């Protein structure tokens, strides 16, 4: 497996892990007095091995890795999503761009990176920019979609559904290294 394939696989794994870890939860229901409704305690069952079943009653147990692959050891725990955006080329350079979502405390941050894929040698990050509006407005995204073409892409980011059931969609247009534009999506 090439280093590029390994990086793309690690990025996909990070997105999957982050999606599962940051799944949206339902708001706590209130009783007639406006106080949180009591939550039933989960039933406690004796520890027993998970059954290998396809009935949906139990999930098969998957053994944990004894050692973490080096490429996964270098992913910062604050990174909760990585999405490859698409290819780019400029002059003799070519590569792919990606978006990286990071949670620094309660502040979400969005970065765009351009990775060069030289014909010989290792991939190299040649530019990184932060989309400051995301941190300023504390925008938290629940879905990321990409429409890519040969040398640019539109990344659609949906905020998580708010308590009223609404979400907003933002668009990030990504071009050659260092070129990006972010704002609310319009119809």
Protein Blocks (a to p, Z undefined) as FASTA:
>chain_A
ZZklmmmmmmmmmmmmmmmmmgccddddddfkopacddddddddddddddddfklpaccd
ddddfbdcfklmmpcfklgbdcdfbdcdehjbccddddddddehjaccdddddddddfbd
cdddfbdcddfklmmnopacfbdcddddfkbccddddddddfkopacddddddddehiac
dddddZZ
